[in-house]
Amino acid sequence: MRLFQFLLPRRETRREAEIAYLNAAVSLYDLERREREVEQGLFRQKTYLNFT
């Protein structure tokens, strides 16, 4: 079991990905832009509806 845990590490959660993205900002302007992108759903799962 540990072999699989080593080979297949835990997937990063959406919240962790958002925080890492925000922490990578290099300026206040960059941080504000990134916050807007996150609020608009940059890391949300895309859902596709089939209306056929």
C-alpha positions in Angstrom: 0.0 0.0 0.0 2.8 2.4 0.8 4.3 1.8 -2.6 1.1 3.1 -4.2 1.0 6.1 -1.9 4.6 6.9 -2.9 3.9 6.4 -6.6 0.6 8.2 -6.6 0.9 11.2 -4.3 -2.2 12.9 -2.9 -3.9 15.2 -5.3 -3.8 18.9 -4.4 -7.2 20.2 -3.4 -8.8 23.2 -5.1 -8.2 25.3 -2.0 -4.6 24.4 -1.8 -4.1 25.2 -5.5 -5.8 28.6 -5.1 -3.6 29.4 -2.1 -0.4 28.4 -3.9 -1.5 30.5 -6.9 -2.2 33.5 -4.7 1.1 33.1 -2.8 3.0 33.2 -6.1 2.0 36.8 -6.7 5.0 39.1 -7.1 3.3 42.5 -6.4 0.1 43.9 -4.9 -1.3 44.5 -8.4 -0.5 40.8 -9.4 -2.2 39.6 -6.2 -5.4 41.6 -6.9 -5.5 40.3 -10.4 -5.0 36.7 -9.2 -7.8 37.2 -6.5 -10.2 38.3 -9.3 -9.3 35.3 -11.4 -9.9 32.9 -8.4 -13.2 34.6 -7.7 -14.2 34.1 -11.3 -13.6 30.4 -11.0 -10.1 29.8 -12.4 -9.8 26.5 -10.4 -13.4 25.4 -10.5 -14.3 22.2 -12.3 -15.8 22.8 -15.6 -19.2 21.2 -16.1 -20.5 20.5 -19.6 -24.2 20.1 -20.2 -25.3 18.1 -23.2 -28.6 19.6 -24.6 -29.0 17.2 -27.6 
